[in-house]
Amino acid sequence: MKKNWNLLENLTRCELDKDFPTALSFYKDAVSKNIHLNHRHFNILLSLCATCLCDPKAKPIDNSLRSDIHRIGYKIFNHMLASNIKPTEADMTPLVVIAATRKKGDIAFRLVKDMRFYNLCPTLSSCRIPLSFFCENLEVDKAYSVEEYMVSMGVKLEEKEIVALLEISALYERAEKVYSYLQKLRESVSCVSETTAQILKNWFSLKSASKMGKLDWDVGLVKEAVLKNGGGWHGLGWLGKGKWKFSRSRVGSDGSCSGCKEILVDVDIDLAETEKLAELIASLSFDKEITATFRNFQEWLHNHNLYDSVVDGKNAGHSEYGGFRPSKLILVVKELYNKNKSPLAILDDQHLREVSKAFPAFLNQWRDQQLFHSAPNGASDWFCLYAAVKRKCLIVTNDSINSNPKFLILGNNFFLKWKEQYQVRFSIVDAAAKLKMPPPFSSVIQMASKLN
């Protein structure tokens, strides 16, 4: 056990120093002495295999060791398998890196796909290696194959990967692919980098870009598609032909563009995403009693659809000194009412009792106007979120929502996009509620409504 611990200590020091040659000597010595290696030992060794090839700060290795690194990496990996240690993605990714540095992109991609044999689902950290290799080496169809595999595995591209695919597609004048990756860029990135902007400019400056597009289209169909997609984009492909004009402009606080003179819109999630999000929220697990009450709430909500905003009563009445202050909640509801944002306040049963005790007249008024609904203790935030999504209402809360452990499952792109457009934050200043409304427009790539 002591020898095992000393080996780990030595390898950890090598890891910090990025010293593969010394780590390899420790490994060979351990093998010769039949010292048992655990998962951590193998992980450090495999990681250093890749580090010595890619990290300029790593301790230099001679040409002999460099040319033999792939064989050494596989030997260590196979030793780990022989020790009945199940590999993780972090164990296999160094082998992918080694293959890519040896200009073996096909092997790198095969290794990523081979992760399935160990019941592993690859993530962006491993998939981006063969994708980057094929893009950098202009192997466009192989790059598309990697991307298709990533989509099939649920791996989401980030700006760097999308732009690499967009650039190579533009180089090979694959107009439909450019359109597809432009859409992915729009879905994933709020503001593009300078590098991305230049790549887009290069594409729109090509003659092939001016030749692509339909000459005739149904304006009504386009408007319907824009509405279905949540605004700002129709998704019907290139419309119109001719030379593109590329220019830089400023966007005002109201969303007005100084270049095209149009107003950027508030881009919502599309109808399919809205239904999917509502179903996802409804499927969250609670105890049987709360779930039964939620089903009744769903039915009630179906018959009451005149609300513009939903108030998280527990959060709105939360006191910075602890406890619950009904007066804060009342100020928030009154301010929404004054702004013609017809509110529905949802409160836990215990907080509803506190409001009833402190302000019975207000509660009676709310009851007459159907401005509130109760929820089982601890479930009001669930009811609020569902009502806001299902009814496409503003949700009034200072809660970050997705940090709540119950809602971690919602941490996907379209939920964050929905939250940006629908969450209203508030503060209480001089005995009055001040509402911070969502931005009037979305910072995403948008299509001009005039289609010119």
KAMOPE-V792074 format. One record per pair of residues at least 12 apart in sequence whose ideal C-beta (glycine too) atoms are under 6 Angstrom apart, sorted by the first residue. I is the first residue (numbers start at 0). GAP is how many residues later the second one is. D is the distance in Angstrom with one decimal. If there is no record, write none. Layout:
i={I & I}
gap={GAP & GAP}
d={D & D}
This chain:
i={2 & 3 & 6 & 9 & 10 & 10 & 14 & 17 & 17 & 17 & 17 & 18 & 19 & 19 & 20 & 22 & 26 & 38 & 41 & 42 & 44 & 45 & 45 & 45 & 46 & 48 & 48 & 48 & 49 & 49 & 52 & 69 & 69 & 72 & 72 & 86 & 88 & 88 & 91 & 92 & 94 & 95 & 95 & 95 & 95 & 95 & 96 & 99 & 99 & 104 & 104 & 104 & 107 & 107 & 108 & 108 & 111 & 111 & 123 & 126 & 126 & 127 & 129 & 130 & 130 & 134 & 134 & 139 & 139 & 158 & 161 & 161 & 161 & 162 & 162 & 164 & 165 & 166 & 169 & 172 & 174 & 177 & 178 & 185 & 185 & 189 & 190 & 200 & 203 & 203 & 209 & 209 & 211 & 212 & 212 & 212 & 212 & 213 & 216 & 221 & 227 & 227 & 228 & 229 & 229 & 229 & 229 & 230 & 230 & 230 & 231 & 231 & 231 & 232 & 238 & 246 & 254 & 254 & 259 & 261 & 263 & 263 & 265 & 265 & 265 & 266 & 266 & 267 & 268 & 268 & 268 & 272 & 276 & 277 & 277 & 280 & 280 & 283 & 289 & 289 & 292 & 296 & 300 & 306 & 306 & 306 & 307 & 307 & 307 & 308 & 308 & 308 & 308 & 308 & 308 & 309 & 309 & 309 & 309 & 309 & 309 & 310 & 310 & 310 & 311 & 311 & 311 & 312 & 312 & 312 & 312 & 312 & 313 & 313 & 313 & 314 & 314 & 314 & 315 & 315 & 316 & 323 & 323 & 325 & 325 & 325 & 325 & 327 & 329 & 330 & 331 & 331 & 332 & 334 & 334 & 344 & 345 & 345 & 345 & 345 & 345 & 346 & 347 & 347 & 347 & 348 & 348 & 349 & 351 & 393 & 393 & 394 & 394 & 395 & 397 & 420 & 423}
gap={32 & 32 & 23 & 16 & 12 & 33 & 29 & 33 & 37 & 40 & 41 & 40 & 28 & 32 & 40 & 25 & 18 & 46 & 38 & 48 & 31 & 30 & 45 & 48 & 47 & 20 & 24 & 45 & 44 & 47 & 48 & 28 & 32 & 22 & 25 & 31 & 31 & 37 & 23 & 33 & 16 & 12 & 15 & 16 & 30 & 33 & 32 & 29 & 33 & 25 & 28 & 29 & 21 & 22 & 21 & 37 & 14 & 15 & 31 & 23 & 28 & 33 & 16 & 15 & 30 & 29 & 33 & 28 & 32 & 30 & 19 & 22 & 23 & 33 & 36 & 16 & 15 & 32 & 33 & 35 & 37 & 25 & 58 & 258 & 259 & 253 & 252 & 45 & 40 & 42 & 32 & 33 & 26 & 25 & 26 & 27 & 28 & 25 & 22 & 12 & 42 & 43 & 41 & 37 & 38 & 39 & 40 & 34 & 36 & 37 & 33 & 35 & 214 & 214 & 212 & 12 & 185 & 186 & 188 & 186 & 177 & 182 & 155 & 175 & 176 & 175 & 177 & 153 & 145 & 148 & 149 & 141 & 112 & 111 & 112 & 104 & 105 & 122 & 86 & 89 & 83 & 86 & 86 & 35 & 37 & 86 & 33 & 34 & 85 & 27 & 32 & 34 & 84 & 85 & 87 & 34 & 74 & 77 & 78 & 83 & 85 & 32 & 34 & 85 & 69 & 72 & 85 & 16 & 32 & 33 & 34 & 38 & 34 & 37 & 66 & 82 & 83 & 84 & 13 & 16 & 12 & 27 & 30 & 28 & 29 & 32 & 33 & 100 & 32 & 102 & 94 & 101 & 12 & 98 & 100 & 27 & 27 & 29 & 34 & 37 & 38 & 33 & 27 & 29 & 32 & 25 & 28 & 27 & 22 & 28 & 30 & 27 & 28 & 28 & 27 & 17 & 13}
d={5.1 & 6.0 & 5.3 & 5.0 & 5.6 & 4.6 & 5.0 & 5.4 & 6.0 & 4.0 & 5.9 & 4.4 & 4.2 & 3.9 & 5.9 & 5.2 & 5.7 & 5.1 & 4.1 & 5.8 & 5.0 & 5.8 & 5.5 & 4.4 & 5.6 & 5.9 & 4.3 & 5.1 & 3.7 & 3.9 & 4.8 & 5.1 & 6.0 & 5.6 & 5.2 & 5.5 & 5.4 & 5.7 & 5.9 & 4.6 & 5.4 & 4.8 & 4.8 & 6.0 & 5.5 & 4.9 & 6.0 & 5.2 & 4.7 & 5.6 & 4.2 & 5.5 & 5.7 & 4.2 & 3.9 & 5.9 & 5.3 & 5.8 & 5.6 & 5.0 & 5.3 & 5.7 & 5.2 & 4.4 & 5.9 & 4.1 & 5.1 & 5.2 & 5.2 & 4.8 & 5.4 & 5.1 & 5.0 & 5.0 & 5.9 & 5.1 & 4.1 & 4.9 & 4.0 & 4.2 & 4.1 & 5.8 & 6.0 & 5.5 & 4.0 & 4.5 & 5.9 & 4.9 & 4.1 & 5.1 & 5.7 & 4.8 & 4.8 & 3.7 & 5.7 & 5.0 & 4.7 & 5.5 & 5.3 & 5.0 & 6.0 & 5.9 & 4.9 & 5.4 & 3.8 & 5.4 & 4.6 & 4.6 & 4.8 & 5.8 & 5.2 & 4.2 & 4.0 & 5.4 & 5.8 & 5.5 & 5.5 & 3.3 & 5.4 & 5.5 & 3.8 & 5.6 & 5.9 & 5.7 & 5.7 & 3.9 & 5.6 & 5.9 & 4.8 & 5.6 & 5.0 & 4.4 & 5.3 & 4.8 & 4.7 & 5.5 & 4.7 & 6.0 & 4.7 & 5.0 & 5.4 & 5.8 & 5.7 & 5.2 & 4.4 & 5.5 & 4.4 & 4.6 & 6.0 & 5.3 & 4.5 & 4.8 & 5.5 & 4.1 & 5.6 & 5.1 & 5.2 & 4.7 & 4.4 & 5.0 & 5.3 & 5.4 & 4.2 & 4.5 & 5.9 & 4.6 & 3.8 & 5.5 & 4.8 & 5.6 & 3.5 & 5.9 & 5.6 & 5.8 & 5.2 & 4.5 & 5.9 & 5.1 & 4.5 & 4.5 & 3.9 & 5.4 & 5.7 & 5.6 & 4.4 & 4.6 & 5.8 & 5.8 & 5.7 & 4.2 & 5.5 & 4.6 & 5.5 & 4.0 & 6.0 & 4.4 & 5.2 & 5.6 & 5.1 & 5.0 & 4.9 & 5.9 & 5.9 & 4.7 & 4.7 & 5.5 & 5.5 & 5.4 & 5.0 & 5.5 & 5.0 & 5.6 & 5.6 & 4.6 & 5.3 & 5.3 & 5.7}
